[in-house]
């Protein structure tokens, strides 16, 4: 619990650093560039295709005609650009956040290591491509779980539990791995993730609930069209801040746990008798100490 709370408050303090705030603004600039490129190359063709698709629906053709007679206008011509904006915005946001997530996590972990653990040895237990492959794999599993669990969201209590729980599991699997990728060996990473599985999952679930807060702003942007282009960028910025906070929280927790693991192993190795007791017995003793209440 001490390690959990200590890493939480340190992550909150680090979110106030100018470097972290600047990094949190990157998705906004990237989103503007992607949106401008999409609009320049694909806007007219996409709007035309969407209008044809709306007109081609037999079940809705009579409805469009009734709305058109009611308002004396071409409904699909007005509706098609709105459909394109609503459909394209989440895609642009997800791509922006994924790119920035890949660029933000290593600098934030390096910031924690530089300021708190400058003497911590880097054993480079995971490559960049291995980390990306693992992140993609668990992301696919999380998306499948979200899709499968959607019918259960109709039950009021579960809609407040299942999505944050799934995103929390995803955050825990990705962030804890990335936080230890540079400094821990594969064996050290496995030991820490096994010994601290429950606290790390709690961090992931709490971050999952924090990630649900910007959804309220996002939904407000969809409901109030006049404020769409203000509320949606605000939601993206909050998403990025939540991601930065999550990366910092996992970074502080995991690197502190790694430093304690190495300190305890060093102390255990120093106390091993000269007759050469196996090192694995010391590791098992450390693991049992972490698991005990």
N, C-alpha and C positions, 0 to 999 in steps of 0.2 A: 504494500500500500504506500509506503514511503517513496519508493521509486516511482510509482504511478503518479502520485500527486506532485512530486518534485519535477518530473519531466513535463507535467501539464503546465505548471506555472512558468517554467523556463520557455516552453513553446509559445505561451501567450506573450511573454516579454520579447521574444525574438521576432514576433509578428510586427512589432512596432519599429523594427530597424528599417532605415531607408532602403537598404538593399532588397529586403523582402517586399516592401511596398512597390518598388519599381518592377520586380519580377511579377508581381500580381497584376500589373497593368499590361503585360505582354499579350494575353489573349485578346484584349480589346483591339490592339493594333493589328494583330494577325487576322481577327475576324473581319475587320474593315477591308484588309487586302483581299481576303478570300471572297467576301461579298462583292467587292468591286470587280474582281476577275470573273466571277460567276455572272454578274449582271452584264458585263461587256460582251462575253462570248456566248452566253446561253439564255439570256432573259427572254428575248423575243420568241425563240423556238420553244422554250419551255412553257411560256404563257399560251402560245398557240396550241401546243399539244394538250395542255390542261383544259383549254376551252373545248377542244374537240372531244376529249374524254367526258367532260360534263354533259355535252350535248348528246353523246352516244348512249348514255344510260337510259334504257327504255322506261324504267320505273320512275325516273326523275324528270323525264321530258315534259310530262303534263304539269308537274309541279313548277318547273322553270317557266312554262307558259303562263301559268296562273299568277306567279309572282311578277312576271313581266307586264301582264295586263293590269295588275294592281298598281305598279309603280311607273308604268309607261316607259319601260326601258329594257335593254338587253341585260338580263341578270347574269348570264354566264360571262359576258365581257367584263363586268365589274367584279365578279366573284373569282375568276381565274387568277388575276394577279395576287389576290389575298391568299388563295390556296397555295400558290407558289411560295409566297413569303413565309407562311406558317409552316409549310413542309420543309423549306430549305434552311430556315433558321436553326432548328435543332441539329441538322446535319453539320452545318458550318460550325456551330458551337462545339459539338462533340469532337470534330477534327481539330479545332483550335485547342481545346482543353487537352486532348491526347498529345498533341505536339508539345505544348507547353509543359505538360506533366513530365514528359520524357526529358525536357530541358531543365525543369526546376528541381526535381528530386535530387540529382547529384550535387548541384551547388548548395542546396540547403543542408544536406548531410555533411558536405565538406565544411560549411560554415560552422556547424555544431562541433565537428572534429577539431577545427582550427582554434576555436575560442575556448573549448572545454577540455579537449583531449589531444593536445598537440603532440604528446609523446606516445600516443597509441599506435602500435605497429600496424601497417597496412599489409595484410596477407593476400589481398585480391582473390577472394574465394569464388568469385563469379564474374564472368565476362559480361560486357554490355549486351551482346547478342543473346546470351543465355538469359539475362534479366528480361529483355524484351520478349523473348519467346515465352518465358514463364508468365509474364504479365498478360500477354495475349491469350494464353491458354486458360488462365483463371478468369479472365474477363468474359470469354465465351461461355464458360460454365455459369458465371453469374447471370449473364443475359438469358441463358436457357432457363435458369431457375426463376428469373423474373417472369418470363413468358409463361412458364408452366404454372406459376403461382397466381397469375392474374385473376382467374375465376374466384380465388379465395379472397381477393381484395373487396369483393362485394359484401363480405361479412365485416361490419364496422370495426371491431377491435383489430382484426388481422391486417387491415390496410395501414394501420399505424405501427405494426410490428414487423411484417414480412419484408417490405422493401428496405427499411433501414438495417434489418438483420442481414439480408443478402449483400447489400452494399458494404456493411461492416465487415462481413467475412472477406469480401473482395479486397477491401482496404487493408485488412490485417495481413492477408496473404501477399499482397504486392508490396506494401510499404515496409513491412518488417524485413522482407528479402532484400529490398533495395537499400535499406538502411545499413545492412550488414555486408553488402556485396563487396565493398571496397576494403574493409578492415578485417573481417573475420574469415577464417578458413572454412571450408565446407563442414568440417567436423565441429568447429566452434559454433557455426551458424545452426547446425542441427541440434546441438545441445541447448542453445539459448531458446530456440523456437519450441523445443520440447518442454523445457523447464518453465517457460513463461507463456505458455500457450493461452491460458485463461486471461491474464492481464492484457496481453496483446489483442485478444479478441474483444475484450471490453473496450479498449481504445478504439478499435475499428468500428464497433457498434455505436459508440458515442459520436465518432466522426460521421458515421452514417446518418445519425439523427441531425447533426449539424448541417450535413449536406442537403437535408430536406428543407431547411429554412429558405434557401434561395428559390425553391420551387414555388413558394407563395408569391414572391416577387415576379417570377416568370409567368405564373398563371394570371396575375394582375395585368401583366403586359398583353396577354392574349385576350383578356376580357375588355380592357380599356384600350381600344385601338389608338386613341389619340396619344396615349403615353407609351405605346409599344416600343418606339425607338429610344426611349429613355429608361424604361424599366428593364428591358431585356439586357442592355449592356450593364446595368447595375447588378442584375442577377448573375451575369457572367463574372463580374469582378468579385462578387461575394463567393461564388463557386471557387474561384482561384485562391482567395484568401483562406477558405476552408481547406483546400488542398494543401496550401503552404503550411497551415497550422498542423494538419495531419502529418505531413512529412517531417516537420520539426518535432512533433510529439513522439513519433516513432524513432526519429533520429536520436533524441535525447535519451529515450528509454533504452533502446537497443545498444547504443554505444556505452552507456553507463553500465548496462548488464554485462557487456563484453569486457569492460575494464574490470568489473568485479570478478568475473569468471577467471580472467588471467591472474588477478591478484591472489585469488583463493588457490588457484592451481600452483602459483609460485610458492605460496606459503605451505601448501600440502607437499610440494616437491622438496622444500627445504626441511620439512619434518620427517621425510621418509628415512627409515633406518638404512644404515650402510649395507645391509644384506640384500637390498634391492627389491622392495615390495613393488608389485606391478602398478604402473601408473593408472591403469583402468580402475583399480579399486578406489583411488583418490577421486576420480571423476564420478564414480557411482556414489561416493559419499557426498560430494558436492551436490549432485542431482537430488539426493534424498533430503538434503538440508533445504533446498529451494522448495521442494514439494511439501515439506512438513509445515503445519500452520505456525 
